[in-house]
């Protein structure tokens, strides 16, 4: 019996799993402005940052 193995491209899986680009940019600006103003980063921006990091952890670069 022949078995077919499907090894999806980790880069493609990672790209599909990230939050939308606009959401990421908005989070970056919110965190940057908080740093400039000496305030804590907004919770919603930190959630986006955490979501991006979770994708990076799940699908590390160079993984196959």
C-alpha positions, 0 to 999 in steps of 0.5 A, a space after each residue: 500500500 502506498 501512503 501519501 504524506 502531505 507536508 504543508 509549507 510552514 511559511 504558508 501556514 504561518 502567513 494564513 494564521 497571522 492576524 490581518 496586516 492592518 490589525 498588526 500595524 494598528 497594534 504596533 502604533 498603539 504600543 509605540 505611542 504608549 512607549 513614547 507617552 510613558 504609558 502601559 501598552 493597551 490590552 488590545 494591542 498586546 493581544 495582537 502581539 501575543 497572537 503574532 507570537 503564538 503563530 511564530 511559536 507554532 510555525 517557526 521559520 525553517 520548520 518543515 
